């Protein structure tokens, strides 16, 4: 399944790299082959706001 192609993926990875430098952001990469792991069944909810900096993920 492909969404956006290589250019979009590159932009997303660059954004994650930049975000990971923030002291309050922790980016973790878990390979698909890992299977289940603690919290893998937890829901991820994205809340979008009118002001982008108020967006949050829980």
Backbone as ProteinMPNN parsed JSONL, in Angstrom:
{"seq_chain_A": "XXXXXXXXXXXXXXXXXXXXXXXXXXXXXXXXXXXXXXXXXXXXXXXXXXXXXXXXXX", "coords_chain_A": {"N_chain_A": [[0.849, -1.17, 0.0], [0.622, 2.169, -0.847], [1.103, 5.51, -0.014], [1.281, 8.608, -1.134], [3.952, 8.396, -2.06], [7.595, 8.309, -2.649], [8.608, 10.962, -2.278], [6.872, 12.168, -0.461], [7.189, 10.422, 1.713], [9.895, 10.897, 2.29], [9.767, 13.579, 3.123], [8.197, 13.254, 5.437], [9.911, 11.691, 7.025], [12.06, 13.47, 7.314], [10.795, 15.454, 8.776], [10.234, 14.017, 11.161], [12.847, 13.539, 12.014], [13.737, 16.16, 12.551], [11.837, 16.853, 14.528], [12.547, 15.018, 16.5], [14.722, 16.126, 17.714], [13.804, 17.873, 19.557], [13.56, 18.511, 23.027], [11.348, 17.441, 24.411], [10.242, 15.469, 22.897], [10.078, 12.133, 21.923], [11.122, 9.883, 19.665], [10.474, 6.728, 18.467], [11.387, 3.852, 16.671], [9.912, 1.001, 15.47], [10.396, -2.045, 14.064], [8.325, -3.695, 11.577], [8.519, -6.483, 11.614], [8.807, -7.098, 14.254], [6.428, -7.705, 15.482], [3.994, -8.036, 18.036], [4.21, -5.815, 20.861], [4.724, -4.284, 24.093], [2.005, -2.135, 24.706], [1.239, -2.144, 22.063], [-1.336, -2.619, 21.333], [-2.663, -0.396, 22.019], [-4.758, 2.396, 21.401], [-4.221, 5.041, 19.069], [-4.793, 8.374, 18.998], [-5.421, 11.178, 17.076], [-5.669, 14.555, 17.486], [-6.753, 17.218, 15.777], [-6.394, 20.717, 15.491], [-7.646, 24.089, 15.045], [-5.494, 25.788, 15.145], [-2.385, 24.837, 14.261], [-0.25, 24.208, 16.068], [-1.555, 23.399, 18.31], [-2.398, 20.87, 17.881], [-2.552, 17.428, 18.852], [-1.393, 14.155, 19.845], [-2.572, 11.232, 21.252]], "CA_chain_A": [[0.0, 0.0, 0.0], [1.473, 3.346, -0.963], [0.422, 6.785, 0.19], [2.094, 9.788, -1.376], [5.182, 8.106, -2.778], [8.887, 8.555, -2.007], [8.823, 12.365, -1.876], [6.094, 12.387, 0.762], [7.858, 9.659, 2.77], [11.126, 11.615, 2.647], [9.354, 14.75, 3.908], [7.764, 12.795, 6.753], [11.101, 11.279, 7.78], [12.805, 14.679, 7.659], [10.048, 16.096, 9.864], [10.469, 13.239, 12.378], [14.227, 13.791, 12.429], [13.751, 17.495, 13.164], [11.047, 16.797, 15.762], [13.242, 14.209, 17.503], [15.725, 16.954, 18.378], [13.123, 18.63, 20.611], [13.778, 17.796, 24.291], [10.143, 16.797, 24.944], [9.738, 14.517, 21.913], [10.834, 10.884, 21.866], [10.71, 9.125, 18.483], [10.945, 5.337, 18.514], [11.082, 3.109, 15.453], [9.726, -0.417, 15.765], [10.244, -2.746, 12.782], [7.119, -4.492, 11.425], [8.786, -7.884, 11.931], [8.801, -7.259, 15.704], [5.147, -8.25, 15.929], [3.406, -7.252, 19.121], [5.101, -5.296, 21.885], [3.887, -3.594, 25.085], [1.23, -0.986, 24.226], [0.954, -2.204, 20.631], [-2.771, -2.64, 21.143], [-3.231, 0.882, 22.456], [-5.229, 3.261, 20.33], [-3.563, 6.32, 18.87], [-5.807, 9.338, 18.597], [-4.862, 12.448, 16.66], [-6.608, 15.662, 17.625], [-6.346, 18.369, 14.98], [-6.991, 21.969, 15.96], [-7.596, 25.199, 14.087], [-4.113, 26.269, 15.217], [-1.609, 23.597, 14.127], [0.584, 23.871, 17.224], [-2.417, 22.824, 19.346], [-2.659, 19.468, 17.537], [-1.899, 16.501, 19.768], [-1.58, 12.718, 19.633], [-2.66, 10.521, 22.534]], "C_chain_A": [[0.896, 1.235, 0.0], [0.632, 4.606, -0.82], [1.406, 7.912, -0.052], [3.388, 9.565, -2.117], [6.436, 8.508, -2.017], [9.098, 9.991, -1.53], [8.083, 12.679, -0.585], [6.759, 11.665, 1.93], [9.129, 10.366, 3.23], [10.8, 12.837, 3.503], [8.924, 14.369, 5.311], [8.962, 12.396, 7.618], [11.943, 12.486, 8.193], [12.12, 15.419, 8.808], [10.282, 15.356, 11.185], [11.885, 13.46, 12.908], [14.343, 15.141, 13.127], [13.015, 17.478, 14.495], [11.788, 16.048, 16.859], [14.319, 14.992, 18.249], [15.118, 17.803, 19.494], [13.242, 17.852, 21.927], [12.547, 17.067, 24.833], [9.521, 15.799, 23.97], [10.674, 13.318, 21.856], [10.304, 10.081, 20.684], [11.326, 7.735, 18.58], [10.495, 4.618, 17.257], [11.034, 1.63, 15.8], [9.496, -1.129, 14.441], [8.952, -3.578, 12.747], [7.342, -5.936, 11.86], [8.78, -8.155, 13.431], [7.513, -7.924, 16.188], [4.599, -7.4, 17.05], [4.477, -6.855, 20.134], [4.223, -4.579, 22.898], [3.267, -2.319, 24.506], [0.904, -1.047, 22.743], [-0.542, -2.234, 20.346], [-3.449, -1.344, 21.526], [-3.645, 1.717, 21.253], [-4.391, 4.533, 20.265], [-4.618, 7.274, 18.329], [-5.121, 10.652, 18.267], [-5.958, 13.504, 16.759], [-6.069, 16.847, 16.839], [-7.084, 19.614, 15.456], [-6.907, 23.023, 14.869], [-6.18, 25.778, 14.011], [-3.233, 25.037, 15.284], [-0.796, 23.242, 15.372], [-0.235, 23.335, 18.393], [-2.816, 21.384, 19.019], [-1.981, 18.578, 18.562], [-2.243, 15.072, 19.412], [-1.558, 12.065, 20.999], [-2.852, 9.059, 22.274]], "O_chain_A": [[1.838, 1.314, 0.788], [-0.424, 4.738, -1.438], [2.29, 8.139, 0.774], [3.882, 10.492, -2.759], [6.36, 8.986, -0.885], [9.706, 10.208, -0.482], [8.608, 13.376, 0.283], [6.881, 12.229, 3.017], [9.407, 10.428, 4.427], [11.479, 13.1, 4.496], [9.242, 15.069, 6.272], [9.016, 12.727, 8.803], [12.48, 12.518, 9.3], [12.784, 15.944, 9.702], [10.505, 15.99, 12.217], [12.09, 13.556, 14.118], [14.978, 15.248, 14.176], [13.505, 18.024, 15.483], [11.672, 16.403, 18.032], [14.777, 14.559, 19.307], [15.85, 18.389, 20.291], [13.041, 16.637, 21.932], [12.694, 16.153, 25.646], [8.402, 15.334, 24.187], [11.892, 13.463, 21.755], [9.153, 9.645, 20.701], [12.536, 7.585, 18.751], [9.35, 4.761, 16.829], [11.985, 1.076, 16.351], [8.509, -0.855, 13.759], [8.533, -4.107, 13.776], [6.436, -6.552, 12.422], [8.751, -9.313, 13.847], [7.519, -8.628, 17.198], [4.723, -6.176, 17.023], [5.521, -7.498, 20.236], [3.067, -4.287, 22.592], [3.963, -1.519, 23.88], [0.344, -0.092, 22.205], [-0.97, -1.909, 19.238], [-4.662, -1.202, 21.378], [-2.967, 1.738, 20.226], [-3.916, 5.031, 21.285], [-5.256, 6.997, 17.314], [-4.343, 11.179, 19.062], [-7.036, 13.355, 16.184], [-5.039, 17.415, 17.199], [-8.269, 19.554, 15.785], [-6.18, 22.861, 13.889], [-5.729, 26.204, 12.947], [-3.311, 24.27, 16.244], [-0.671, 22.061, 15.695], [0.338, 22.861, 19.374], [-3.508, 20.746, 19.812], [-0.931, 18.942, 19.091], [-3.253, 14.806, 18.762], [-0.657, 12.302, 21.804], [-2.951, 8.273, 23.216]]}, "name": "protein", "num_of_chains": 1, "seq": "XXXXXXXXXXXXXXXXXXXXXXXXXXXXXXXXXXXXXXXXXXXXXXXXXXXXXXXXXX"}
